[in-house]
């Protein structure tokens, strides 16, 4: 059974959807609430957007506190890059890592499908990753 969001959750969603620059760049945020504490999870483009989402939620009347567990694309791309560099097989393979609201794109000149599969597997394990696409030159 789907329960409609609480009044406070809806007020936070409304505030996020009206907040500049969040609404103009897009975001993937889930809002949960318990006893006036709001938890934000999902993905935003930058650390500035992460901060602004938390600040916006905190300014909604009746919000007592905010637990900001959002993941920014900036941090996520860096985390995926570090995870790939830490792998002994992939450490010397050059990867361009891009993230858009948690969707990771890996680009590399390496055409070995086993290495690409390994990179995808590693990237998927990084917290905050929603999906992974890997491509080598054709």
Secondary structure, DSSP 8 states (H G I E B T S, - for coil): ------HHHHHHHHHHHHSTTHHHH--EEEEEEETTEEEEEEEESSHHHHHHHHHHHHTSTT--EEEEEEEEHHHHHHHHHHHHHHSTTTTTS--EEEEETTEEEEEES---HHHHHHHHHHHHTSTT--EEEEEE--
